[in-house]
Amino acid sequence: MLLISCPNCGSRDETEFHYGGQAHVPYPENPNDMNDREWAEFLFYRDNTKGTFAERWLHSTGCRQWFNMLRDTVTYDIQAVYPMGTPRPDVSVPAAAESGTASTAADSTTTGSAAPSTSATSISATSTASSTTAPEGATK
């Protein structure tokens, strides 16, 4: 669970907040001159950055005010919280690792302390061919 520091109310539990999407998306200069594709891109296309990302948040059960936050999308580390309308702060943070964050541990998809047993599952060979050769008709 995240502990988010509201600029108006102080630190609160993340359940009090609602995510508002990417921050600092400029409104089009001439919206009447835009075609449908340009409008769709403005409304729905957003960056999906790995690493530091500027986001908008609403403190919906507190002061009901919007604010911006710089958060690392890999580690969920909150790097800065700042009011709406102010420029994005320059926060120098090391780049996120290129590898993903998924665990490769045996129990990574279970709630217990160990992975499900696969010892009862076996595939018996019905042919006399060696186990290193492909079955008849298989593509090589």
C-alpha positions as CSV (number, residue, x, y, z in Angstrom):
1,M,0.0,0.0,0.0
2,L,1.3,3.5,-0.9
3,L,1.5,6.3,1.6
4,I,0.8,9.5,-0.5
5,S,1.7,12.9,0.8
6,C,-1.1,15.3,-0.2
7,P,0.2,18.9,-0.5
8,N,-2.8,20.1,1.5
9,C,-3.5,17.4,4.0
10,G,-0.2,15.6,4.6
11,S,0.5,11.8,4.4
12,R,-2.5,9.6,3.8
13,D,-3.3,6.1,2.7
14,E,-3.5,5.5,-1.1
15,T,-7.2,4.4,-0.7
16,E,-8.1,8.1,-0.2
17,F,-6.8,9.0,-3.7
18,H,-7.8,8.5,-7.3
19,Y,-5.4,8.3,-10.2
20,G,-6.0,10.9,-12.9
21,G,-3.7,9.9,-15.7
22,Q,-0.6,11.4,-17.2
23,A,0.3,14.9,-16.0
24,H,1.4,17.9,-18.2
25,V,-0.7,16.9,-21.3
26,P,-1.1,20.2,-23.2
27,Y,-4.5,21.2,-24.5
28,P,-4.5,21.7,-28.3
29,E,-3.9,25.2,-29.5
30,N,-6.6,25.0,-32.2
31,P,-9.1,22.3,-31.2
32,N,-11.6,23.3,-34.0
33,D,-9.0,22.5,-36.6
34,M,-8.3,19.0,-35.4
35,N,-9.7,15.9,-37.3
36,D,-11.1,12.9,-35.5
37,R,-7.8,11.0,-35.4
38,E,-6.0,13.9,-33.8
39,W,-8.8,14.3,-31.2
40,A,-8.5,10.5,-30.5
41,E,-4.8,10.8,-30.0
42,F,-5.2,13.8,-27.7
43,L,-7.9,12.1,-25.6
44,F,-6.7,8.6,-25.4
45,Y,-3.1,8.2,-26.3
46,R,-0.7,8.5,-23.3
47,D,2.8,7.6,-22.6
48,N,3.5,4.3,-20.9
49,T,6.9,5.0,-19.5
50,K,9.0,2.6,-17.6
51,G,10.6,4.5,-14.8
52,T,9.9,8.1,-13.6
53,F,6.4,9.2,-14.7
54,A,4.5,12.4,-14.0
55,E,0.9,11.7,-12.9
56,R,-2.2,13.5,-11.8
57,W,-3.9,12.5,-8.5
58,L,-7.1,13.6,-6.8
59,H,-7.4,13.5,-3.0
60,S,-11.0,12.3,-3.3
61,T,-11.8,11.6,0.3
62,G,-9.8,14.5,1.8
63,C,-9.4,18.0,0.5
64,R,-10.7,17.0,-3.0
65,Q,-7.9,18.8,-4.6
66,W,-5.8,17.7,-7.7
67,F,-2.0,17.6,-7.5
68,N,0.8,16.1,-9.6
69,M,3.2,13.4,-8.5
70,L,6.5,12.0,-9.9
71,R,6.4,8.2,-9.4
72,D,8.7,5.4,-10.5
73,T,6.4,2.9,-12.4
74,V,8.8,0.0,-11.6
75,T,9.4,0.5,-7.9
76,Y,6.3,2.6,-7.0
77,D,8.8,5.0,-5.3
78,I,7.2,8.5,-5.0
79,Q,9.9,11.0,-5.9
80,A,8.0,14.3,-5.8
81,V,4.5,15.7,-5.1
82,Y,3.8,19.2,-6.4
83,P,0.7,21.4,-7.0
84,M,-1.2,21.6,-10.3
85,G,0.0,24.3,-12.6
86,T,3.7,24.2,-11.5
87,P,6.3,22.8,-13.8
88,R,7.6,19.3,-13.4
89,P,10.5,19.2,-10.9
90,D,13.9,18.0,-12.1
91,V,14.5,14.9,-10.1
92,S,17.7,13.0,-10.9
93,V,17.0,9.3,-10.3
94,P,18.9,6.4,-11.7
95,A,17.1,4.7,-14.7
96,A,15.0,1.7,-14.0
97,A,16.5,-1.7,-14.8
98,E,15.8,-3.1,-18.2
99,S,14.5,-6.3,-16.8
100,G,11.0,-6.7,-15.5
101,T,10.0,-7.0,-11.9
102,A,8.2,-10.4,-12.0
103,S,9.5,-12.9,-9.6
104,T,10.9,-16.2,-11.0
105,A,10.7,-17.9,-7.6
106,A,8.8,-21.2,-7.5
107,D,6.1,-19.8,-5.2
108,S,5.7,-16.4,-7.0
109,T,2.1,-17.2,-8.2
110,T,0.8,-18.9,-5.0
111,T,-0.2,-17.7,-1.7
112,G,1.4,-20.5,0.2
113,S,5.1,-21.0,1.0
114,A,5.8,-23.4,-1.8
115,A,4.7,-23.9,-5.4
116,P,2.2,-26.6,-6.3
117,S,3.7,-30.0,-6.6
118,T,4.2,-31.3,-10.1
119,S,5.6,-34.6,-9.1
120,A,2.3,-36.4,-9.7
121,T,2.2,-35.2,-13.3
122,S,4.2,-37.3,-15.7
123,I,4.2,-38.0,-19.4
124,S,4.9,-41.5,-20.3
125,A,6.4,-42.3,-23.6
126,T,4.3,-44.6,-25.8
127,S,6.9,-45.1,-28.4
128,T,10.3,-46.7,-28.2
129,A,12.0,-43.6,-29.6
130,S,14.6,-41.8,-27.5
131,S,13.4,-38.9,-25.5
132,T,15.6,-36.4,-27.4
133,T,14.0,-37.1,-30.8
134,A,10.9,-35.3,-32.0
135,P,7.7,-37.3,-32.5
136,E,6.8,-38.5,-36.0
137,G,5.4,-35.7,-38.1
138,A,6.7,-32.9,-35.9
139,T,8.3,-29.8,-37.5
140,K,12.0,-29.4,-37.0
